[in-house]
């Protein structure tokens, strides 16, 4: 049985427990959402946009409180939490502004009297993780609410306060009752929900294992799915790069949110010519980094999200050391209450180590030396994941040629990994399929209906 509760990762104390939904309550929620959809799908686009803008306003007004909730639920430093809420507001405003444009009827080249109209499809199920409790939800629901779909949302069991806050904000914004519903459901209940004929699509952000399980259940009922799974993104620094800027971007991209981001800079691949200089500068920064109270405005690194997250990253870290990895900065579990982990920096990671193939979801950075550009590309692609990558170079034409050979869904140049409302997000290989955000965020759960006159 899944327990929905707030366990503060700073001290390990259980602060609050939430009652899960019964089978009948789940059925009632689906019925309510299905009924609400019948009216919402016919609502005026301007009405939907106005509600989305109001949601953005409310997020901005409640920013500090929402950030504090995240700090207590999953350890996110409040400054980063406030940054997440600002992004959420931008996402809702983006779809309020451009949603009508994305829904415009389109003509078909070569067809005389045929057009494609984009229409909603029904009630969707969202299954969301704990690492970005509001952003992950916003990038799923904002485009789909604008499209006219209804949503049932199953949040991570460790984030019930955030889940409840989202439900409250949408209600305050005037979203009709039932268009968005939150449920505290078990995995078995989720299987039942996916198989319900009233559910027309499922979006999951989570682990490979969770994605495979959802895809299997959805396949049995022929339900459309979007999966945003793990990543082991390469951060490639070429010989001509601005080293100081690259170090700063790698540091932020690896240790922001305690390294608990699917698109974090998990594998730092350095051209041999600049390897020593880069490693020396990054080592200095990592040695100075200490995890502190996430409720402190000046904190950059807080605790990990949970004791289980701590156990997982510790096991991966220990495995690498046991098999001969070079420890540039020693880290690991801090012996006090809570999920505290001292950040680490490793080198000489080999294919027989878990750290080479696994996603390292925590504050452990790894550096690789590439003999040349071809070696850097080989290392970057030698992973089951294919989410994103960063390339640092002054030669943008050369960087573009490298980017075109990377087996990923997103490539950024001369910056830290990130996201924005207008930029499509998603990957290939074991990182899943489908896209969120940008115009493509409104192209997943939509009926491209042909009208041929």
Protein Blocks (a to p, Z undefined) as FASTA:
>chain_A
ZZdddddfknopafbdcddddfklmmmmmmmmmmmmmmmmmpcfklmmmmmmmmmmmmmm
mmmmmmmmmmmmnopafklmmmmmmmmmmmmmmmmmmmmmmmpccddehiakbccddddf
bjcdddddfklmmlmmmmmmmmmmmnopacdddddfklmmmmmmmmmmmmmnopaehjac
cddddfklmmmmmmpmklgbdcddddfklmmmmmmmmmmnopacdddddddddddddfkb
cfklmmmmmmmmmmgghlpafkbcfbccddfklmmmmmmmmmmmmmmpccddfkbmklmb
dcdfbfklmmmmmmmmmmmmmnopacfbdcdjdddedjddcddddehiafkbmklmmccd
bjbdcddddfblmlmmmmmmmcfbdfbdcdddfblmlmmmmmmmpccfbdcehiacdddf
klccddehjnogcdeehjklmmmmccdddddZZ
